[in-house]
Amino acid sequence: MRTFNIKLNFLFLTIFSLVFFILYFARVNIFSIAIPLFIVTLICILYLAYIYLKEAKIIHELSQFLKSSKYILLLLLLMFLFESFNFDYEYNFKLFSQKKTCKNILIFLQDYEFFKLIAFNALCVYSKTLYYVILILLITFLIHFINKINLEKIFLFLGLLFSLIAIVHLIIDIYIRLNFYPGNIYEYFKTFNSSNNFAYFQLLPFYSDGFRNVEIYPILVGYMASLNLLNKTNKKKYIYISCFLGVCVFLSFSRVSWVISFVIITYLLFVNYKITIKYLINQFFYFVVFLIIFTYLWNYSDLIFINDSNNVDYIPRSNFFYYTMMKITSLVSTDLSNYFNYLNTSGWYYYNIIPVENIEASNLSGYTGVFELEEIIKDNKETIYNEYIETYMQQHLNSVPARLETYRELLILIKEKFFFGYSANKFSVGIISSDINATLNNPYVKTGNAESDFLQMFVEHGFIGFVIKISLFIYLLSLNIKNKDYFNVSFLLMIIIFSIFVTLSFYFFYWISLAIIISRTHVKIAR
């Protein structure tokens, strides 16, 4: 019988929340906030360690884990050996010194040479090795606590917290846009919430690169948890919560999150058809109502923005419906997504490379002026779109062409070193057709990122490393399907699909998620 401890639930929720905030503030170089948050997190972890040492029968729990999870530990050990020793230190030192968060560490600790090198090597150069150590420590902790905490509720509150923060952020963004755009205040604000800074608080990413994956992870796990709570309890409140989080996941415009949601819902249809269908009917209704109301408010009324383009206070914005259709159709056809980009003329303001002949035709943000843009496209809309907008708009709003080109180039590399790979991060691919600035002689070079965790393993450590990683996930999935742990299966499906399209092992929450899945699997087996 599982008995949940409210204090432990709060501690785990606090830690999970704070680590996301710490990464954000480190990413935007606000260490004056990141460090105090890190100290608070460390205090919470030390308190958990105190409880663990006080309560746990450590030798008994570890011996049980070793006995029930030998195959899992063997696969993890093999992956650890590959990723820690098939490694070029000098190459990786140079590579990570160019990464934004790692560069910020070097800048922040520049006056402390000894601590700078220790922190940089541990957190950046040898980050994968550190992650494996943390993974084992987390599993050791979690096999003791897993039956005392309610993971579904913790993730649900995590998702609700970040969804509410995202909504507040959207309101602030609109307020600043209405009152300070264009201008220095707005541009300063954007330096802290662009998608390049892990904008966990950003819905409707219209005004920056549309690559939306790891930023909405807390919301996605909350949504996954709400669906499983609904499936477990059939309580009406979870239908409403799931619908709310479902809309938030959709508004992130992260297509991998949409695919994950679709797969989890499909799986839960087989688990409990009636409850899932009931949820889907409600979700469809609320989504359609929201889409109609928000499109009207955003693009066709004067309640938020002035809709008259001739008004001096007019602020251009993407058409919400066309933007949504572009994102949806990009999953199946780039040509179809191009069609909706073509219809979304109000969005061209942000995504064009039209040469500015006269400085008066540009505003403070560097975009072609609204009236000048309308004048330019009036008589030759299709030509202007094809020449100055289509590729640039796709590059910023649709990562599919760039990913497909990356995968094609990676397959060439894999054929050259099929069995043992190139070693950790020591590879690069040239992008030509999907980058507006790239040429055959000057391609955009992507280094050390396969845009897929499974392909990353293949290109770094060859077929052998790839088989080991795939084996781990297949084994975990088979065990949890056998044990009918619907939450763990959903969680695994989420991690697996994410790992197909994102190099997820770069991020700390991948390892936390893996530790949760493995420890929960062990506890189910050991019963």
C-alpha positions as CSV (number, residue, x, y, z in Angstrom):
1,M,0.0,0.0,0.0
2,R,1.5,3.3,-1.1
3,T,1.3,6.1,1.4
4,F,2.3,9.6,0.1
5,N,4.2,12.0,2.2
6,I,3.1,15.7,1.6
7,K,6.4,17.1,2.8
8,L,8.4,14.9,0.4
9,N,6.0,15.7,-2.5
10,F,6.6,19.4,-1.8
11,L,10.4,18.9,-1.6
12,F,10.6,17.1,-4.9
13,L,8.3,19.6,-6.6
14,T,10.5,22.4,-5.3
15,I,13.7,20.8,-6.6
16,F,12.2,19.9,-10.0
17,S,11.0,23.5,-10.4
18,L,14.2,25.2,-9.2
19,V,16.5,23.2,-11.5
20,F,14.6,24.6,-14.5
21,F,14.8,28.1,-13.2
22,I,18.5,27.7,-12.5
23,L,19.2,26.6,-16.1
24,Y,17.2,29.6,-17.4
25,F,19.0,32.2,-15.3
26,A,22.4,30.6,-16.1
27,R,21.5,30.7,-19.8
28,V,20.7,34.4,-19.8
29,N,23.8,35.1,-17.6
30,I,21.9,36.3,-14.5
31,F,24.1,34.4,-11.9
32,S,23.0,36.8,-9.2
33,I,19.7,34.9,-9.2
34,A,20.9,31.5,-10.5
35,I,23.4,31.0,-7.6
36,P,21.0,31.7,-4.7
37,L,18.5,29.3,-6.4
38,F,21.2,26.7,-6.7
39,I,22.0,27.1,-2.9
40,V,18.3,26.7,-2.0
41,T,18.2,23.6,-4.3
42,L,21.3,22.2,-2.7
43,I,19.8,22.7,0.8
44,C,16.6,20.8,-0.3
45,I,18.8,18.0,-1.7
46,L,20.9,17.8,1.4
47,Y,17.7,17.6,3.5
48,L,16.5,14.7,1.3
49,A,19.9,13.0,1.8
50,Y,19.5,13.4,5.6
51,I,16.0,11.7,5.4
52,Y,17.4,9.0,3.2
53,L,20.4,8.2,5.5
54,K,18.0,8.2,8.5
55,E,15.3,6.0,7.0
56,A,16.8,3.8,4.3
57,K,18.1,0.3,4.7
58,I,20.8,1.1,2.1
59,I,22.5,-2.2,1.7
60,H,19.2,-4.1,1.5
61,E,17.8,-1.6,-1.0
62,L,20.9,-1.6,-3.2
63,S,21.2,-5.4,-3.1
64,Q,17.6,-5.7,-4.2
65,F,18.2,-3.2,-7.0
66,L,21.3,-5.1,-8.2
67,K,19.4,-8.3,-8.1
68,S,16.3,-7.2,-10.1
69,S,18.0,-4.7,-12.5
70,K,21.2,-6.5,-13.6
71,Y,20.5,-6.1,-17.3
72,I,19.6,-2.4,-16.9
73,L,22.8,-1.7,-15.0
74,L,24.9,-3.6,-17.5
75,L,23.5,-1.6,-20.4
76,L,24.1,1.7,-18.5
77,L,27.7,0.6,-17.7
78,L,28.4,-0.1,-21.4
79,M,26.9,3.3,-22.4
80,F,29.0,5.0,-19.7
81,L,32.2,3.4,-20.9
82,F,31.5,4.4,-24.5
83,E,30.6,8.0,-23.7
84,S,33.3,8.6,-21.1
85,F,36.3,7.0,-22.8
86,N,35.6,7.2,-26.5
87,F,36.5,10.9,-26.1
88,D,38.9,13.6,-27.3
89,Y,39.5,16.1,-24.4
90,E,41.1,18.9,-26.4
91,Y,38.4,18.9,-29.1
92,N,35.6,18.9,-26.6
93,F,37.2,21.7,-24.5
94,K,37.3,24.0,-27.5
95,L,33.7,22.9,-28.5
96,F,32.1,23.6,-25.2
97,S,33.9,26.9,-24.7
98,Q,31.7,28.2,-27.5
99,K,28.5,27.0,-26.0
100,K,26.4,29.8,-24.4
101,T,25.8,28.4,-20.9
102,C,29.4,27.1,-20.7
103,K,30.8,30.3,-22.0
104,N,28.9,32.1,-19.2
105,I,30.5,29.9,-16.6
106,L,34.0,30.8,-17.9
107,I,33.1,34.5,-17.9
108,F,31.6,34.4,-14.4
109,L,34.6,32.6,-12.9
110,Q,37.3,34.3,-14.9
111,D,39.0,35.6,-11.8
112,Y,39.2,32.2,-10.2
113,E,41.3,30.0,-12.5
114,F,41.2,26.9,-10.4
115,F,37.5,26.9,-9.8
116,K,36.8,27.9,-13.4
117,L,38.6,24.9,-14.8
118,I,36.9,22.5,-12.3
119,A,33.4,23.9,-13.0
120,F,33.9,24.0,-16.7
121,N,35.3,20.5,-17.0
122,A,32.7,19.0,-14.7
123,L,29.7,20.8,-16.0
124,C,30.6,21.0,-19.7
125,V,33.5,19.0,-21.0
126,Y,32.8,15.9,-18.9
127,S,29.0,16.6,-18.6
128,K,28.0,13.2,-19.9
129,T,30.2,11.4,-17.4
130,L,28.8,13.6,-14.6
131,Y,25.3,12.8,-15.8
132,Y,25.9,9.0,-15.5
133,V,27.1,9.5,-11.9
134,I,24.1,11.7,-11.1
135,L,21.8,9.1,-12.7
136,I,23.1,6.3,-10.4
137,L,22.8,8.5,-7.3
138,L,19.3,9.6,-8.3
139,I,18.2,5.9,-8.8
140,T,19.7,5.1,-5.4
141,F,17.7,7.8,-3.8
142,L,14.5,7.2,-5.7
143,I,14.2,3.5,-5.1
144,H,13.7,4.5,-1.4
145,F,11.4,7.5,-2.0
146,I,9.4,6.3,-5.1
147,N,6.5,4.8,-3.1
148,K,6.4,7.8,-0.7
149,I,5.8,10.4,-3.4
150,N,3.1,10.9,-5.9
151,L,4.9,11.5,-9.2
152,E,1.8,12.1,-11.2
153,K,0.7,14.9,-8.8
154,I,4.2,16.4,-8.7
155,F,4.5,16.6,-12.5
156,L,0.9,17.9,-12.7
157,F,1.7,20.8,-10.4
158,L,5.0,21.4,-12.3
159,G,3.1,21.6,-15.6
160,L,0.4,23.9,-14.1
161,L,3.1,26.2,-12.6
162,F,5.0,26.7,-15.8
163,S,1.8,27.0,-17.8
164,L,0.6,29.9,-15.5
165,I,4.1,31.5,-15.7
166,A,3.9,31.2,-19.5
167,I,0.4,32.9,-19.5
168,V,1.7,35.7,-17.2
169,H,4.7,36.1,-19.5
170,L,2.5,36.4,-22.6
171,I,0.4,39.1,-20.9
172,I,3.6,41.0,-20.0
173,D,5.0,40.5,-23.5
174,I,1.8,42.0,-25.0
175,Y,1.8,44.9,-22.5
176,I,5.4,45.8,-23.3
177,R,4.8,45.4,-27.1
178,L,1.8,47.7,-26.9
179,N,3.5,50.4,-24.8
180,F,7.2,50.2,-25.6
181,Y,7.5,48.8,-29.2
182,P,9.6,49.6,-31.1
183,G,12.2,50.9,-28.6
184,N,15.1,50.0,-26.3
185,I,12.8,48.7,-23.4
186,Y,11.2,46.1,-25.6
187,E,14.5,45.1,-27.2
188,Y,16.1,44.7,-23.7
189,F,13.1,42.6,-22.6
190,K,13.5,40.3,-25.7
191,T,17.1,39.5,-24.7
192,F,15.7,37.6,-21.7
193,N,12.9,35.7,-23.4
194,S,14.0,34.7,-26.9
195,S,13.8,31.0,-27.8
196,N,17.6,30.9,-27.9
197,N,17.6,31.4,-24.1
198,F,15.4,28.3,-23.2
199,A,12.2,30.4,-23.0
200,Y,10.3,28.2,-20.6
201,F,7.9,31.0,-20.1
202,Q,7.0,31.6,-23.8
203,L,3.8,30.7,-25.5
204,L,3.0,31.8,-29.1
205,P,6.7,32.1,-30.2
206,F,5.9,34.4,-33.2
207,Y,8.7,36.9,-32.9
208,S,11.7,34.7,-32.5
209,D,13.0,31.5,-34.1
210,G,10.3,28.9,-33.9
211,F,12.3,26.0,-32.6
212,R,10.3,24.9,-29.5
213,N,11.4,21.7,-27.9
214,V,13.1,21.6,-24.5
215,E,11.6,24.9,-23.5
216,I,8.2,23.4,-22.8
217,Y,9.3,20.1,-21.2
218,P,7.8,21.0,-17.7
219,I,4.4,21.7,-19.3
220,L,4.6,18.5,-21.4
221,V,5.3,16.2,-18.4
222,G,2.4,17.9,-16.6
223,Y,0.1,17.2,-19.5
224,M,1.3,13.6,-19.6
225,A,0.7,13.2,-15.8
226,S,-2.8,14.8,-16.0
227,L,-3.8,12.3,-18.7
228,N,-2.6,9.4,-16.5
229,L,-4.4,10.8,-13.5
230,L,-7.6,11.0,-15.5
231,N,-7.1,7.4,-16.7
232,K,-6.5,6.2,-13.1
233,T,-9.3,8.2,-11.3
234,N,-11.8,9.2,-14.0
235,K,-12.4,12.4,-12.0
236,K,-14.0,15.3,-13.9
237,K,-11.4,17.9,-12.7
238,Y,-8.7,16.0,-14.5
239,I,-10.6,16.4,-17.8
240,Y,-10.6,20.2,-17.4
241,I,-6.9,20.2,-16.2
242,S,-5.9,18.0,-19.2
243,C,-7.8,20.2,-21.6
244,F,-6.1,23.3,-20.2
245,L,-2.6,21.8,-20.3
246,G,-3.4,20.4,-23.8
247,V,-4.1,23.9,-25.1
248,C,-0.9,25.1,-23.5
249,V,1.1,22.3,-25.1
250,F,-0.5,23.2,-28.4
251,L,0.3,26.9,-28.0
252,S,4.0,26.1,-27.5
253,F,3.9,25.2,-31.2
254,S,6.4,22.5,-30.5
255,R,5.6,19.9,-33.1
256,V,7.5,17.1,-31.4
257,S,5.3,17.8,-28.3
258,W,2.3,17.4,-30.5
259,V,3.6,14.1,-31.8
260,I,4.3,12.9,-28.3
261,S,0.8,13.9,-27.1
262,F,-0.7,12.1,-30.1
263,V,1.2,8.9,-29.3
264,I,0.4,9.0,-25.6
265,I,-3.3,9.6,-26.2
266,T,-3.3,6.7,-28.8
267,Y,-1.7,4.4,-26.2
268,L,-4.2,5.4,-23.5
269,L,-7.1,4.7,-26.0
270,F,-6.0,1.0,-25.7
271,V,-5.7,1.3,-21.9
272,N,-9.1,2.9,-21.3
273,Y,-11.1,3.7,-24.4
274,K,-14.2,5.3,-22.8
275,I,-12.3,7.7,-20.6
276,T,-9.9,8.8,-23.3
277,I,-12.6,9.3,-25.9
278,K,-14.5,11.4,-23.4
279,Y,-11.4,13.5,-22.8
280,L,-10.8,13.9,-26.6
281,I,-14.4,15.2,-27.2
282,N,-13.9,17.8,-24.5
283,Q,-10.4,18.7,-25.7
284,F,-11.6,19.1,-29.3
285,F,-14.5,21.4,-28.2
286,Y,-12.4,23.6,-26.0
287,F,-9.6,23.8,-28.6
288,V,-12.0,24.9,-31.4
289,V,-13.6,27.5,-29.2
290,F,-10.2,28.8,-28.1
291,L,-8.9,28.9,-31.7
292,I,-11.9,30.9,-32.9
293,I,-12.0,33.4,-30.0
294,F,-8.2,33.9,-29.9
295,T,-7.8,34.3,-33.7
296,Y,-10.6,37.0,-33.6
297,L,-9.0,38.8,-30.6
298,W,-5.4,38.6,-31.9
299,N,-6.0,39.5,-35.6
300,Y,-9.5,40.9,-36.3
301,S,-10.6,43.0,-33.3
302,D,-9.2,46.1,-31.6
303,L,-9.5,44.7,-28.1
304,I,-5.8,43.8,-27.9
305,F,-4.1,45.4,-30.9
306,I,-5.2,48.2,-33.2
307,N,-6.3,46.4,-36.4
308,D,-6.0,49.3,-38.8
309,S,-2.6,49.1,-40.6
310,N,-2.9,52.8,-41.4
311,N,-2.9,53.8,-37.8
312,V,0.4,55.1,-36.5
313,D,0.2,52.7,-33.4
314,Y,-0.5,49.6,-35.6
315,I,1.7,46.6,-34.6
316,P,2.1,43.9,-37.2
317,R,1.6,40.3,-36.0
318,S,1.3,36.9,-37.6
319,N,-2.1,35.7,-38.4
320,F,-2.8,33.2,-35.7
321,F,-4.9,30.8,-37.8
322,Y,-2.4,30.7,-40.8
323,Y,0.5,30.4,-38.4
324,T,-1.3,27.4,-36.7
325,M,-2.1,25.7,-40.0
326,M,1.5,26.3,-41.2
327,K,2.8,24.5,-38.1
328,I,0.4,21.6,-38.4
329,T,0.9,21.0,-42.1
330,S,4.7,21.2,-41.8
331,L,4.5,17.8,-40.1
332,V,3.4,16.3,-43.5
333,S,4.4,18.7,-46.3
334,T,6.8,21.6,-46.5
335,D,5.0,22.8,-49.7
336,L,1.7,22.9,-47.8
337,S,3.3,24.8,-44.9
338,N,4.7,27.2,-47.5
339,Y,1.2,27.8,-48.8
340,F,0.0,29.0,-45.4
341,N,3.2,31.1,-45.0
342,Y,2.2,32.7,-48.3
343,L,-1.3,33.5,-47.0
344,N,0.2,34.9,-43.7
345,T,1.3,38.2,-45.3
346,S,1.1,40.0,-41.9
347,G,3.8,37.7,-40.7
348,W,6.1,38.6,-43.5
349,Y,7.1,41.7,-41.6
350,Y,9.2,39.6,-39.2
351,Y,10.5,37.1,-41.7
352,N,11.9,38.7,-44.9
353,I,15.3,39.7,-46.3
354,I,14.0,42.4,-48.6
355,P,16.9,44.9,-49.2
356,V,16.2,48.2,-47.5
357,E,17.1,50.9,-50.0
358,N,16.1,53.8,-47.8
359,I,16.9,53.9,-44.0
360,E,13.4,55.4,-43.5
361,A,11.9,52.1,-44.6
362,S,13.3,50.4,-41.5
363,N,12.1,50.8,-37.9
364,L,14.2,50.6,-34.8
365,S,14.0,46.8,-34.8
366,G,15.6,46.5,-38.2
367,Y,12.5,45.2,-40.0
368,T,11.3,46.6,-43.3
369,G,8.6,49.2,-42.5
370,V,4.9,48.1,-42.5
371,F,3.8,50.6,-45.1
372,E,6.9,50.1,-47.3
373,L,6.4,46.3,-47.1
374,E,2.7,46.7,-48.2
375,E,3.8,48.9,-51.1
376,I,6.6,46.5,-52.2
377,I,4.4,43.4,-52.3
378,K,1.3,45.1,-53.8
379,D,2.0,44.3,-57.4
380,N,4.4,41.4,-57.3
381,K,3.4,39.4,-54.1
382,E,4.4,36.0,-55.4
383,T,7.8,37.0,-56.8
384,I,8.7,38.8,-53.5
385,Y,7.6,35.8,-51.5
386,N,9.6,33.3,-53.6
387,E,12.7,35.5,-53.6
388,Y,12.9,37.2,-50.2
389,I,10.6,35.4,-47.8
390,E,9.9,31.7,-48.5
391,T,13.3,30.1,-47.4
392,Y,13.9,32.6,-44.6
393,M,10.4,32.1,-43.1
394,Q,10.8,28.3,-43.3
395,Q,14.2,28.5,-41.7
396,H,12.9,30.4,-38.7
397,L,9.5,28.7,-38.3
398,N,10.0,25.2,-39.6
399,S,12.9,23.1,-38.5
400,V,11.8,20.0,-40.5
401,P,13.9,20.8,-43.7
402,A,17.0,21.5,-41.7
403,R,16.5,18.3,-39.7
404,L,16.0,16.2,-42.8
405,E,19.1,17.7,-44.4
406,T,21.1,17.0,-41.1
407,Y,19.9,13.4,-41.0
408,R,20.9,12.8,-44.7
409,E,24.4,14.2,-44.0
410,L,24.7,12.1,-40.8
411,L,23.8,8.9,-42.7
412,I,26.8,9.5,-44.9
413,L,29.1,9.9,-41.8
414,I,27.6,6.8,-40.3
415,K,28.5,4.7,-43.3
416,E,32.1,5.8,-43.1
417,K,32.6,4.7,-39.5
418,F,29.7,2.3,-39.0
419,F,30.8,0.1,-36.0
420,F,32.6,2.5,-33.6
421,G,31.8,6.0,-34.7
422,Y,33.7,9.3,-34.4
423,S,33.8,9.6,-30.6
424,A,31.9,12.1,-28.4
425,N,30.8,15.2,-30.3
426,K,33.6,14.9,-32.8
427,F,31.6,15.3,-36.0
428,S,30.0,18.0,-38.0
429,V,27.6,18.4,-41.0
430,G,27.2,21.1,-43.6
431,I,23.7,22.6,-44.1
432,I,23.1,24.2,-47.5
433,S,19.6,24.0,-48.9
434,S,17.7,24.8,-45.7
435,D,19.8,27.9,-44.6
436,I,19.2,31.2,-46.4
437,N,22.8,32.3,-45.9
438,A,24.5,29.0,-46.8
439,T,26.2,28.3,-50.1
440,L,27.9,25.3,-51.6
441,N,31.3,26.9,-50.8
442,N,30.2,28.3,-47.5
443,P,27.7,25.9,-45.8
444,Y,26.2,26.4,-42.3
445,V,28.3,24.0,-40.2
446,K,26.5,22.2,-37.4
447,T,29.0,20.6,-34.9
448,G,28.4,17.9,-32.3
449,N,24.6,17.9,-32.6
450,A,22.8,15.2,-34.5
451,E,19.3,16.6,-33.7
452,S,18.4,13.1,-32.5
453,D,19.7,11.3,-29.4
454,F,19.6,7.9,-31.1
455,L,21.5,9.2,-34.2
456,Q,23.9,11.1,-31.8
457,M,24.8,7.7,-30.2
458,F,25.2,6.1,-33.7
459,V,27.4,8.7,-35.2
460,E,29.5,9.1,-32.0
461,H,29.9,5.4,-30.9
462,G,28.8,3.5,-34.0
463,F,26.4,0.6,-34.4
464,I,27.4,-1.1,-31.2
465,G,26.7,2.0,-29.0
466,F,23.4,2.5,-30.9
467,V,22.2,-1.1,-30.3
468,I,23.1,-0.8,-26.5
469,K,21.0,2.4,-26.2
470,I,18.0,1.0,-28.2
471,S,18.2,-2.2,-26.1
472,L,17.9,-0.2,-22.9
473,F,14.7,1.5,-24.0
474,I,13.1,-1.6,-25.5
475,Y,13.8,-3.6,-22.3
476,L,12.4,-0.8,-20.1
477,L,9.3,-0.5,-22.3
478,S,8.7,-4.3,-22.3
479,L,9.0,-4.5,-18.5
480,N,6.6,-1.6,-17.9
481,I,4.0,-2.9,-20.4
482,K,4.2,-6.3,-18.7
483,N,3.7,-4.6,-15.3
484,K,0.9,-2.4,-16.6
485,D,2.5,0.7,-15.3
486,Y,0.6,3.1,-17.6
487,F,2.4,6.2,-16.3
488,N,5.8,4.7,-16.8
489,V,4.9,3.5,-20.3
490,S,3.6,7.0,-21.2
491,F,6.8,8.6,-19.7
492,L,9.0,6.2,-21.8
493,L,7.1,6.9,-25.0
494,M,7.6,10.6,-24.3
495,I,11.4,10.2,-23.8
496,I,11.8,7.8,-26.8
497,I,9.9,10.1,-29.3
498,F,11.7,13.2,-27.9
499,S,15.0,11.3,-28.4
500,I,14.2,10.6,-32.0
501,F,13.9,14.3,-32.9
502,V,16.0,16.0,-30.2
503,T,19.5,15.3,-28.7
504,L,17.8,15.0,-25.3
505,S,20.7,13.6,-23.4
506,F,22.3,17.1,-23.5
507,Y,19.8,18.2,-20.9
508,F,19.6,17.4,-17.2
509,F,15.9,16.6,-17.2
510,Y,16.5,13.6,-19.6
511,W,18.7,12.0,-16.8
512,I,16.2,12.9,-14.1
513,S,13.4,11.3,-16.2
514,L,15.5,8.2,-16.9
515,A,16.3,7.8,-13.1
516,I,12.6,8.1,-12.3
517,I,11.6,5.5,-15.0
518,I,14.3,3.0,-13.9
519,S,13.7,3.3,-10.1
520,R,9.9,3.0,-10.6
521,T,10.5,0.0,-12.9
522,H,12.6,-1.7,-10.2
523,V,10.1,-1.1,-7.4
524,K,7.3,-2.6,-9.6
525,I,9.5,-5.7,-10.3
526,A,10.6,-6.1,-6.6
527,R,7.0,-6.2,-5.3
